[in-house]
Amino acid sequence: MKNPRLYICHCQVALARIREITLDGRLRRGEATWVEEEAFLRTMHTLLESFTSLQSLVSRDHHDIDWPGLTGFRGALVHQYLELEWDLIWDVVDHEIPRLAAIIDELAQEQERRR
């Protein structure tokens, strides 16, 4: 694995972007521009790509993560973009993204202590 700090930092940036893009609710209501929608989907994809790159670190303390589910969801965002189920995407944003954010925060603190 490359330096985990790079993946952690990338996840933190992606999480901040997801928060910003979804903050006003326009995307959820279908009122966002296509550029905002594409930015959101791309950011979700890259977040999940970076997070799964941290699997060896995360799996030590978080045995309950559905890695095949995360990789499958990332794959659907990339390859099945014409058949996206927005209810599922919002479920991930509402329930899984906060959990991933907490794990990323833990990893960032752990890496900082090791410096």
PyMOL commands that set and color helices and strands:
alter all, ss='L'
color gray80, all
select helices_A, chain A and resi 4-22+34-53+55-61+67-79+81-83+86-114
alter helices_A, ss='H'
color red, helices_A
deselect
rebuild
show_as cartoon
